[in-house]
Amino acid sequence: MSIELSPRPTTALDVDELSALTRSLAAQPDLWQPLVRFQESGRWWTRLDSPPGVDVWLLTWLPSQGTELHDHGDSAAAFTIVAGTLTEVRPTRDGELVPQLFAADRTQTVDPGDRHDVLNTGTEPAVSIHAYSPPLTRMTYWATAPDGTLVPSRTVDTDEPESEK
């Protein structure tokens, strides 16, 4: 797969550029649909071809599969839902976790340092395309402390869209 973007191959893309990239890929199902797989043991993912300075992933989600509350370190991100529905959970400034349900064709952005969780709370499988720039290298996972504040529970070095627990 060949993706053409602005002539800035070593410069990180911002969330708007990442959104355009994931929407463009979503509109080309012949590039990703043959790769779709699901597994009962947890979310499944595979890397897609991408321009320099960007990682692009195809992720699949069976009902009840999801991530934990996390950030992407210094990476910006965007994801487009190409099939099914996904729920994204983000904390408010007060630490309250607020869910939003997104259907296919929705693109969501994640600025560097933003915390979120993504889950398939529906009854049907879901598929999404995610892009990270600069490529993902570190994720911090967050937990709710007894006083209700969010605290880091662990930080992992990773180049995949989720670390092993």
C-alpha positions as CSV (number, residue, x, y, z in Angstrom):
1,M,0.0,0.0,0.0
2,S,1.4,3.4,-0.9
3,I,0.2,6.5,1.0
4,E,1.0,10.0,-0.2
5,L,1.0,12.8,2.3
6,S,2.7,16.2,2.5
7,P,6.4,16.1,1.7
8,R,7.4,16.0,5.4
9,P,8.6,12.5,5.7
10,T,10.6,13.0,9.0
11,T,8.2,15.4,10.6
12,A,5.5,14.1,13.0
13,L,1.9,14.4,11.7
14,D,-0.7,16.3,13.8
15,V,-4.1,14.9,14.7
16,D,-5.8,16.5,11.6
17,E,-3.3,14.9,9.3
18,L,-3.6,11.6,11.1
19,S,-7.4,11.9,10.9
20,A,-7.2,12.4,7.1
21,L,-4.9,9.4,6.8
22,T,-7.2,7.0,8.8
23,R,-10.2,8.3,6.8
24,S,-8.4,7.8,3.5
25,L,-7.5,4.2,4.5
26,A,-11.0,3.5,5.7
27,A,-12.3,4.5,2.3
28,Q,-10.1,1.8,0.7
29,P,-11.4,-1.5,2.1
30,D,-9.5,-3.5,-0.5
31,L,-6.3,-2.5,1.4
32,W,-7.4,-3.7,4.9
33,Q,-10.5,-5.8,4.7
34,P,-8.6,-9.0,3.6
35,L,-6.5,-8.7,6.8
36,V,-9.4,-8.6,9.2
37,R,-9.2,-11.4,11.9
38,F,-10.8,-11.8,15.3
39,Q,-9.7,-13.7,18.3
40,E,-11.5,-14.7,21.5
41,S,-8.3,-14.3,23.6
42,G,-8.2,-10.5,23.1
43,R,-8.1,-7.7,20.5
44,W,-6.2,-8.6,17.3
45,W,-4.1,-6.1,15.4
46,T,-1.7,-5.9,12.5
47,R,0.5,-3.1,11.2
48,L,-0.5,-1.5,7.8
49,D,1.9,0.1,5.4
50,S,2.4,3.8,6.3
51,P,4.5,6.8,5.5
52,P,7.7,7.6,7.4
53,G,7.1,9.0,10.9
54,V,3.7,7.2,11.2
55,D,2.5,3.9,12.5
56,V,-0.8,2.6,11.2
57,W,-2.7,-0.3,12.7
58,L,-5.8,-2.3,11.8
59,L,-7.5,-3.4,15.1
60,T,-10.4,-5.8,15.6
61,W,-12.7,-5.9,18.6
62,L,-15.1,-8.6,19.6
63,P,-17.9,-7.6,22.1
64,S,-16.5,-6.9,25.5
65,Q,-12.9,-6.5,24.3
66,G,-11.2,-3.2,25.1
67,T,-8.1,-1.5,26.3
68,E,-7.4,0.1,29.7
69,L,-7.3,3.8,30.4
70,H,-4.0,4.9,28.8
71,D,-2.1,7.6,27.1
72,H,0.2,7.4,24.0
73,G,3.1,9.3,25.5
74,D,4.5,11.8,23.0
75,S,2.5,10.4,20.1
76,A,-0.6,12.0,18.6
77,A,-3.2,9.5,17.4
78,A,-6.4,9.2,15.4
79,F,-8.7,6.3,14.7
80,T,-11.5,5.7,12.3
81,I,-14.1,3.0,13.0
82,V,-14.7,1.1,9.8
83,A,-17.2,-1.5,11.1
84,G,-19.4,-1.9,14.2
85,T,-19.4,0.6,17.1
86,L,-16.8,1.4,19.8
87,T,-17.1,3.3,23.1
88,E,-14.4,5.7,24.0
89,V,-14.0,6.7,27.6
90,R,-12.2,9.9,28.6
91,P,-11.8,11.5,32.0
92,T,-13.0,15.0,32.7
93,R,-10.8,17.5,34.6
94,D,-12.4,16.1,37.8
95,G,-11.4,12.6,36.9
96,E,-15.0,11.4,36.1
97,L,-14.9,8.9,33.3
98,V,-17.3,9.8,30.5
99,P,-18.2,7.3,27.8
100,Q,-19.2,8.2,24.2
101,L,-20.5,5.6,21.7
102,F,-19.1,6.0,18.2
103,A,-20.5,4.3,15.1
104,A,-18.7,3.3,11.8
105,D,-17.3,6.2,9.8
106,R,-16.5,8.2,13.0
107,T,-12.9,9.5,13.4
108,Q,-11.6,10.4,16.8
109,T,-8.4,12.2,17.7
110,V,-6.1,11.8,20.7
111,D,-3.6,14.5,21.4
112,P,-0.2,13.6,23.0
113,G,-0.8,13.0,26.7
114,D,-4.6,12.6,26.4
115,R,-5.9,9.7,28.4
116,H,-8.6,7.4,27.0
117,D,-10.0,3.9,26.9
118,V,-11.6,2.2,24.0
119,L,-14.1,-0.7,24.3
120,N,-16.5,-2.7,22.2
121,T,-19.6,-2.4,24.4
122,G,-21.8,-3.5,21.6
123,T,-23.1,-7.0,20.5
124,E,-21.3,-7.1,17.1
125,P,-17.6,-7.2,16.2
126,A,-15.9,-3.9,15.4
127,V,-12.9,-2.9,13.2
128,S,-10.9,0.3,13.4
129,I,-7.8,1.9,11.8
130,H,-5.4,3.7,14.1
131,A,-2.5,6.0,13.3
132,Y,0.2,7.3,15.6
133,S,2.8,9.9,15.0
134,P,5.5,9.9,15.9
135,P,5.3,6.1,16.0
136,L,4.2,4.8,19.4
137,T,7.1,4.1,21.8
138,R,5.6,4.4,25.3
139,M,2.2,4.1,26.9
140,T,1.2,4.9,30.5
141,Y,-1.8,3.2,32.0
142,W,-4.0,4.9,34.6
143,A,-6.0,3.7,37.5
144,T,-8.5,5.4,39.9
145,A,-7.1,6.0,43.4
146,P,-9.3,5.6,46.5
147,D,-9.8,9.4,46.5
148,G,-11.1,9.3,43.0
149,T,-8.0,10.8,41.3
150,L,-6.3,9.2,38.3
151,V,-2.8,7.9,39.0
152,P,-0.3,6.1,36.7
153,S,-0.4,2.4,37.3
154,R,2.4,1.5,34.9
155,T,4.4,2.8,32.0
156,V,5.6,0.5,29.3
157,D,7.9,0.9,26.3
158,T,6.1,-0.6,23.3
159,D,5.7,-0.2,19.6
160,E,2.3,-1.9,19.4
161,P,-1.1,-0.5,20.2
162,E,-1.2,-2.3,23.5
163,S,1.3,-3.9,25.8
164,E,1.1,-7.2,27.5
165,K,-0.3,-7.0,31.0
